[in-house]
Amino acid sequence: MTHEDMILGLIAAAEEQQTAAKTAIDGLAAERAALARAVQGIRGAAEEAVEEAARQSLAGASETAVAAFSKASEPFKKEMREVADKASEAAARVRSAAGWIGAKAVAVTVGLIVVFGLASWISLAWEHHRVNDLSAEAAQLHAQIVQERATVAELDKHGGKAKLNSCGSGRLCVQVDTKAGKFSYGDGRPIYMVIKGY
């Protein structure tokens, strides 16, 4: 598996986690909204129920009795308000938890991208370094080949085609062109012959 495949796989996993986190956040937001509606409904229904019950039970009673009943129902109304306040606090905690989950998912995704991006960068830097080393080595080899070709050309000019062999008792001898003749450069000097191929 190449580094690119690993990075693509991790990015896909991070995207899946991000999608899952978003789904969880959306679910929490929907639950929060439903809870807020329920709290409002409970508060309104409780107040209406208390007032309606007071009206029905005291329809024919005097204002003093109505006032007394209203005063007596205050603790119940207070309890209902407390229940509604607690429900509002629970909704706020749900919102806070949803924000925390979203932040954590984003942090994990960013962390994975940074880690694998850094790993890819290091791998590419190493490969770039190796390519530079190989390029320098290739340049040296090319210079060496050019030098050796020049040396071979020079040797060809000065006897590089000569065929050497061992003659007689292991002495070194060279194949000569007998048709080219013998040459001497003065009395008593050695005789030269043309090497075959020149």
C-alpha positions in Angstrom: 0.0 0.0 0.0 1.5 3.3 -1.0 1.6 6.5 1.1 -1.1 8.0 -1.1 -3.4 5.0 -0.6 -2.9 5.3 3.2 -3.6 9.0 3.2 -6.7 8.5 1.1 -7.9 5.8 3.4 -7.3 7.9 6.5 -9.0 10.9 4.9 -12.0 8.7 4.1 -12.1 7.4 7.7 -11.9 11.0 9.0 -14.8 12.0 6.7 -16.8 9.1 8.0 -16.1 10.1 11.6 -17.0 13.7 10.7 -20.3 12.5 9.1 -21.1 10.4 12.2 -20.3 13.3 14.5 -22.5 15.6 12.4 -25.3 13.0 12.5 -25.0 12.8 16.3 -25.0 16.6 16.6 -28.0 16.9 14.4 -29.8 14.3 16.5 -28.9 16.1 19.7 -30.1 19.4 18.2 -33.4 17.7 17.3 -33.7 16.3 20.8 -33.0 19.7 22.3 -35.6 21.4 20.1 -38.2 18.7 21.0 -37.3 19.0 24.7 -37.7 22.8 24.5 -41.1 22.4 22.9 -42.1 19.9 25.5 -41.0 22.2 28.3 -43.0 25.1 26.8 -46.0 22.8 26.3 -45.7 21.5 29.9 -45.4 25.0 31.3 -48.4 26.3 29.3 -50.5 23.2 29.9 -49.8 23.3 33.6 -50.7 27.0 34.0 -53.9 26.5 31.9 -54.8 23.4 33.8 -54.4 25.1 37.1 -56.3 28.2 36.1 -59.1 26.1 34.4 -59.4 23.9 37.5 -59.6 26.9 39.7 -62.3 28.5 37.4 -64.4 25.3 37.2 -64.2 24.4 40.9 -64.9 27.9 42.0 -67.3 29.0 39.3 -69.9 30.1 41.8 -67.7 30.9 44.7 -66.8 34.3 45.9 -63.8 36.3 44.9 -62.3 35.6 48.3 -62.4 31.9 47.7 -60.9 32.3 44.3 -58.0 34.3 45.7 -57.5 31.8 48.5 -57.4 28.9 46.0 -55.0 30.9 43.7 -52.8 31.5 46.7 -53.0 27.8 47.7 -52.1 26.8 44.1 -48.9 29.0 44.1 -46.7 26.1 45.4 -47.9 23.9 42.6 -47.2 26.6 40.0 -43.8 27.2 41.6 -43.0 23.5 41.3 -44.1 23.5 37.7 -41.8 26.5 37.0 -38.9 24.6 38.7 -39.6 21.6 36.5 -39.6 23.8 33.4 -36.4 25.5 34.6 -34.7 22.1 35.1 -35.8 21.0 31.7 -34.3 24.2 30.2 -31.0 23.4 32.1 -31.1 19.9 30.7 -31.5 21.3 27.1 -28.6 23.7 27.7 -26.4 20.7 28.8 -27.5 18.8 25.7 -26.4 21.8 23.5 -23.1 21.9 25.4 -22.5 18.2 24.8 -23.3 18.5 21.1 -20.8 21.3 20.8 -18.1 19.3 22.6 -18.7 16.2 20.4 -18.5 18.4 17.2 -15.3 20.1 18.4 -13.7 16.7 19.3 -14.6 15.2 15.8 -13.1 18.3 14.1 -9.9 18.0 16.3 -9.5 14.3 15.5 -10.0 14.9 11.8 -7.5 17.8 11.7 -5.0 15.7 13.8 -5.2 12.8 11.3 -4.8 15.0 8.3 -1.8 16.8 9.9 -0.1 13.5 11.0 -0.5 11.8 7.6 0.4 15.0 5.7 3.6 15.2 7.7 4.3 11.5 7.1 3.8 12.1 3.3 6.0 15.2 3.3 8.8 13.3 5.1 8.5 10.4 2.6 8.6 12.8 -0.4 11.5 14.7 1.1 13.4 11.4 1.5 12.6 10.4 -2.1 13.7 13.8 -3.3 17.0 13.5 -1.4 17.5 10.0 -3.0 16.7 11.4 -6.5 19.3 14.2 -6.0 21.9 11.7 -4.8 21.2 9.5 -7.9 21.3 12.5 -10.2 24.7 13.5 -8.8 26.0 9.9 -9.2 24.7 9.8 -12.8 26.5 13.1 -13.5 29.7 11.6 -12.1 29.3 8.4 -14.2 28.6 10.5 -17.3 31.8 12.5 -16.8 33.8 9.3 -16.2 32.4 7.8 -19.4 33.3 10.9 -21.4 36.8 10.8 -19.9 37.2 7.1 -20.7 36.0 7.6 -24.3 38.6 10.3 -24.8 41.3 7.9 -23.3 40.2 5.1 -25.7 40.3 7.5 -28.7 43.8 8.6 -27.7 44.9 4.9 -27.2 43.5 4.1 -30.7 45.7 6.9 -32.2 48.8 5.6 -30.4 48.7 1.8 -30.7 45.5 0.8 -28.9 44.6 -1.5 -31.8 47.9 -3.4 -31.5 47.5 -7.2 -30.9 49.9 -8.4 -28.3 50.9 -12.0 -27.6 53.5 -14.1 -25.8 56.2 -15.3 -28.2 58.7 -18.0 -27.7 59.9 -18.1 -24.1 57.1 -15.8 -22.9 58.4 -12.6 -24.4 55.9 -10.0 -25.4 55.4 -9.5 -29.1 53.2 -7.5 -31.4 51.6 -8.4 -34.7 53.1 -6.2 -37.5 52.2 -5.3 -41.1 55.0 -6.8 -43.1 53.8 -5.3 -46.4 54.3 -1.8 -45.1 58.1 -2.3 -45.0 60.8 -1.9 -42.4 62.1 1.5 -41.2 65.4 2.5 -39.6 66.4 6.0 -38.6 70.1 5.8 -38.9 73.0 3.2 -38.8 72.9 0.9 -35.9 69.5 2.0 -34.7 66.6 -0.5 -34.1 64.4 -1.4 -37.0 60.8 -0.4 -36.8 57.8 -2.0 -38.5 54.2 -0.8 -38.8 51.7 -2.4 -36.4 49.0 -4.2 -38.2 45.8 -2.0 -38.4 47.7 1.3 -38.7 
